[in-house]
Amino acid sequence: MPAFSTGAGGMLTDDQINALVMGLREKWYKPDVLKGLDVPPYQTNKQGDVARGQDVFGRRCAGCHDVGVQQKNSKKGSVTDGSYLALIGDQSLRAIIIAGRPDIGHPDWRGTAGSTPMSDQDVTDVVAWIASQRQKTPGQPYPSQPPQP
């Protein structure tokens, strides 16, 4: 960042770094927020079940995420869009499902209010289903709508 460059005064001092870290911890550190919960690991060697993943996606995710056609006024578009899937890997999909995207209102693996948390297998299956929607030969811009028969 230009404000921290050598030409603008040099590197941050230890005191400045400590002040930033303390501020972050005061605002966001919640030591017991996951206490007693079975958090899915960020990496897994398990194989996902595509059919089960489609079912879990339909029950847990489709209410906000379109499949296929993107809505023009929706911030939460299709996660099966070919261009998106060509750019994102399975590990990133898994990380987004587990951590959520609070900056855009995307819940984490625990879901929305009143829902039960997703299990490790649920996350693995949803990632498998989303990944199964990738184009076999990526590299082209893909239409937002599936081809009409």
C-alpha positions as CSV (number, residue, x, y, z in Angstrom):
1,M,0.0,0.0,0.0
2,P,1.4,3.4,-0.9
3,A,0.8,4.8,2.6
4,F,3.2,2.2,4.1
5,S,5.9,2.4,1.4
6,T,9.4,3.4,2.1
7,G,8.8,6.8,0.3
8,A,6.0,7.6,2.7
9,G,7.8,7.0,6.0
10,G,9.0,3.4,6.0
11,M,7.7,0.2,7.5
12,L,5.3,0.0,10.4
13,T,6.8,0.0,13.8
14,D,6.3,-2.9,16.3
15,D,4.0,-0.6,18.3
16,Q,1.9,0.2,15.2
17,I,1.6,-3.5,14.3
18,N,0.6,-4.3,17.9
19,A,-2.0,-1.6,17.9
20,L,-3.5,-3.0,14.7
21,V,-3.5,-6.5,16.0
22,M,-5.1,-5.5,19.3
23,G,-7.8,-3.6,17.4
24,L,-8.6,-6.6,15.2
25,R,-8.8,-8.9,18.2
26,E,-11.1,-6.5,20.2
27,K,-13.5,-6.3,17.2
28,W,-13.4,-9.9,15.9
29,Y,-11.8,-12.3,18.3
30,K,-14.5,-14.6,19.9
31,P,-12.6,-17.5,21.6
32,D,-15.7,-19.6,22.4
33,V,-17.7,-19.0,19.2
34,L,-17.1,-22.6,17.9
35,K,-17.0,-24.3,21.3
36,G,-18.8,-27.6,21.2
37,L,-19.4,-27.5,17.4
38,D,-18.1,-30.1,14.9
39,V,-16.4,-27.7,12.4
40,P,-15.7,-29.3,9.0
41,P,-12.0,-29.4,8.2
42,Y,-10.8,-27.1,5.4
43,Q,-9.2,-30.0,3.7
44,T,-10.5,-33.5,3.2
45,N,-9.6,-36.7,1.4
46,K,-13.2,-37.8,1.4
47,Q,-15.0,-38.4,-1.9
48,G,-18.2,-36.4,-2.4
49,D,-21.4,-37.9,-3.6
50,V,-22.7,-35.8,-6.5
51,A,-26.3,-36.8,-6.2
52,R,-26.4,-36.2,-2.5
53,G,-24.6,-32.9,-3.0
54,Q,-27.3,-31.8,-5.4
55,D,-29.9,-32.6,-2.8
56,V,-28.1,-30.8,0.0
57,F,-27.5,-27.8,-2.3
58,G,-31.2,-27.8,-3.2
59,R,-32.3,-27.8,0.5
60,R,-29.5,-25.5,1.9
61,C,-28.2,-23.2,-0.9
62,A,-30.7,-22.9,-3.8
63,G,-32.9,-20.4,-1.9
64,C,-30.2,-17.8,-2.5
65,H,-28.2,-19.2,-5.4
66,D,-29.6,-19.7,-8.8
67,V,-28.6,-22.7,-10.8
68,G,-28.1,-22.0,-14.5
69,V,-29.8,-18.7,-15.3
70,Q,-28.5,-15.7,-13.4
71,Q,-31.0,-13.1,-12.2
72,K,-30.0,-9.7,-13.4
73,N,-30.8,-7.9,-10.1
74,S,-29.5,-10.6,-7.9
75,K,-26.1,-10.2,-6.1
76,K,-26.1,-13.9,-5.4
77,G,-25.9,-15.4,-8.9
78,S,-25.4,-18.9,-10.2
79,V,-22.6,-20.8,-8.6
80,T,-22.8,-23.1,-11.6
81,D,-21.9,-20.4,-14.1
82,G,-19.3,-21.8,-16.4
83,S,-17.0,-18.8,-16.2
84,Y,-17.1,-18.7,-12.4
85,L,-16.4,-22.5,-12.2
86,A,-13.5,-22.2,-14.6
87,L,-11.8,-19.7,-12.2
88,I,-12.5,-21.3,-8.8
89,G,-11.1,-24.5,-7.5
90,D,-12.7,-27.1,-5.3
91,Q,-10.6,-26.1,-2.3
92,S,-11.8,-22.5,-2.6
93,L,-15.4,-23.6,-2.9
94,R,-15.0,-25.6,0.2
95,A,-13.4,-22.7,2.1
96,I,-16.3,-20.4,1.1
97,I,-18.9,-22.9,2.2
98,I,-17.2,-23.4,5.6
99,A,-16.2,-19.8,6.3
100,G,-19.0,-18.0,4.5
101,R,-18.7,-14.6,3.0
102,P,-19.9,-12.2,5.7
103,D,-19.0,-9.3,3.5
104,I,-21.8,-10.2,1.1
105,G,-24.2,-11.8,3.6
106,H,-23.3,-15.4,2.7
107,P,-23.7,-17.6,5.8
108,D,-21.0,-20.1,6.9
109,W,-21.4,-23.8,7.3
110,R,-23.7,-23.3,10.2
111,G,-26.3,-21.9,7.9
112,T,-29.0,-19.3,8.5
113,A,-30.9,-18.8,11.7
114,G,-32.8,-21.9,12.7
115,S,-31.0,-24.3,10.4
116,T,-28.6,-27.0,11.6
117,P,-24.9,-26.8,10.7
118,M,-23.7,-28.7,7.6
119,S,-21.7,-31.8,8.3
120,D,-18.2,-32.4,6.8
121,Q,-19.9,-34.9,4.4
122,D,-22.6,-32.3,3.5
123,V,-19.8,-29.8,2.6
124,T,-17.9,-32.4,0.7
125,D,-21.0,-33.5,-1.3
126,V,-22.0,-30.0,-2.2
127,V,-18.5,-29.2,-3.5
128,A,-18.6,-32.4,-5.5
129,W,-21.9,-31.4,-7.1
130,I,-20.9,-27.9,-7.9
131,A,-17.6,-29.2,-9.3
132,S,-19.5,-31.6,-11.5
133,Q,-21.1,-28.6,-13.2
134,R,-17.8,-27.4,-14.6
135,Q,-17.3,-27.3,-18.4
136,K,-15.1,-30.1,-19.6
137,T,-13.0,-27.7,-21.6
138,P,-12.8,-24.4,-19.8
139,G,-11.3,-21.3,-21.3
140,Q,-14.2,-19.7,-23.1
141,P,-16.7,-17.1,-21.8
142,Y,-19.8,-19.1,-21.2
143,P,-23.4,-18.0,-21.8
144,S,-25.3,-17.2,-18.6
145,Q,-28.2,-19.2,-19.8
146,P,-28.1,-22.9,-20.9
147,P,-28.6,-23.5,-24.6
148,Q,-32.2,-23.8,-25.6
149,P,-33.2,-27.0,-27.4
